């Protein structure tokens, strides 16, 4: 599929995230680093499916592929939220639609990563779909409300408007306008003017850095955040500015912290998301608040 010169396509970004997911989950199954030496260097020598089944996290290769697919699609949802995409036409038009155009019907963009995936109610239905109907990664990607999973083109789908109304809570007239916009942008491709540098990318992968084993795996594959030096070149969009916005909204509502007002993190998140253009996860909110506390 075509993409504007110098841009990163939907398929390129997903391929990067899919590769990262397979590597990280393979390493997690091994306790965070490879056990086999190849030419004196620790290396992975089997597929992610092999490691996931052998470690008991998946009952079959098919379920293992779903686990890596959920992880990579989860990261794709977060990537769309953290690094705002543009849509481009063959005639050279560039448009930056609002975030609902890239939302996922399962609202992965506001989910939190857990391990094992099958143990959490956020993802259990996906495993049920897999067992009953052969649900796979392609089907999961097709649940982006307005993006074709095979081409990265804008594509209105059955259920897109219902998702905006019932899932995201938009008024019917607003949902209809998004649907009309998607129809007008039909066949525009989703793309990014740049890809995160090493430091930004390692920070972004913090969405799945949920315990010491995941941290060890991420450090092995991508390097420790403390060892990665900031790059001189800045990107147009990224996580730091998003965390700044989240912190600003949070402290405008909770100057003494949400606990002082008897609110939970989940309740505070709902308040903050109402004040943001792009919703964030509880994980991102906690990092935003923690960042301010460390300054």
Rosetta blueprint (number, residue, H / E / L):
1 X L
2 X L
3 X L
4 X L
5 X L
6 X L
7 X L
8 X E
9 X E
10 X H
11 X H
12 X H
13 X H
14 X H
15 X H
16 X H
17 X H
18 X H
19 X H
20 X H
21 X H
22 X H
23 X H
24 X H
25 X H
26 X H
27 X H
28 X H
29 X H
30 X L
31 X L
32 X L
33 X L
34 X L
35 X L
36 X E
37 X E
38 X E
39 X L
40 X L
41 X E
42 X E
43 X E
44 X L
45 X L
46 X L
47 X L
48 X H
49 X H
50 X H
51 X H
52 X H
53 X H
54 X H
55 X L
56 X L
57 X L
58 X L
59 X L
60 X L
61 X H
62 X H
63 X H
64 X H
65 X H
66 X H
67 X H
68 X H
69 X H
70 X H
71 X H
72 X H
73 X H
74 X H
75 X H
76 X H
77 X H
78 X H
79 X H
80 X H
81 X H
82 X H
83 X L
84 X L
85 X L
86 X E
87 X E
88 X E
89 X L
90 X L
91 X L
92 X L
93 X L
94 X E
95 X E
96 X L
97 X L
98 X L
99 X H
100 X H
101 X H
102 X H
103 X L
104 X E
105 X L
106 X L
107 X L
108 X H
109 X H
110 X H
111 X L
112 X L
113 X L
114 X L
115 X L
116 X L
117 X H
118 X H
119 X H
120 X L
121 X H
122 X H
123 X H
124 X H
125 X H
126 X H
127 X H
128 X H
129 X H
130 X H
131 X H
132 X H
133 X H
134 X L
135 X L
136 X L
137 X H
138 X H
139 X H
140 X H
141 X H
142 X L
143 X L
144 X E
145 X L
146 X L
147 X E
148 X L
149 X L
150 X L
151 X L
152 X L
153 X E
154 X E
155 X L
156 X L
157 X L
158 X L
159 X L
160 X H
161 X H
162 X H
163 X H
164 X H
165 X H
166 X H
167 X H
168 X L
169 X L
170 X L
171 X L
172 X H
173 X H
174 X H
175 X H
176 X H
177 X H
178 X H
179 X H
180 X H
181 X H
182 X H
183 X H
184 X H
185 X L
186 X L
187 X L
188 X L
189 X E
190 X E
191 X E
192 X E
193 X L
194 X L
195 X L
196 X L
197 X L
198 X H
199 X H
200 X H
201 X H
202 X H
203 X H
204 X H
205 X H
206 X H
207 X H
208 X H
209 X L
210 X L
211 X L
212 X H
213 X H
214 X H
215 X H
216 X H
217 X H
218 X H
219 X H
220 X H
221 X H
222 X H
223 X L
224 X L
225 X H
226 X H
227 X H
228 X L
229 X L
230 X L
231 X L
232 X L
233 X L
234 X L
235 X L
236 X L
237 X L
238 X L
239 X H
240 X H
241 X H
242 X H
243 X H
244 X H
245 X H
246 X H
247 X H
248 X H
249 X H
250 X H
251 X H
252 X H
253 X H
254 X L
255 X L
256 X L
257 X L
258 X H
259 X H
260 X H
261 X H
262 X L
263 X L
264 X L
265 X H
266 X H
267 X H
268 X H
269 X H
270 X H
271 X H
272 X H
273 X H
274 X H
275 X L
276 X L
277 X L
278 X L
279 X L
280 X L
281 X L
282 X H
283 X H
284 X H
285 X H
286 X H
287 X H
288 X H
289 X H
290 X H
291 X H
292 X H
293 X H
294 X H
295 X L
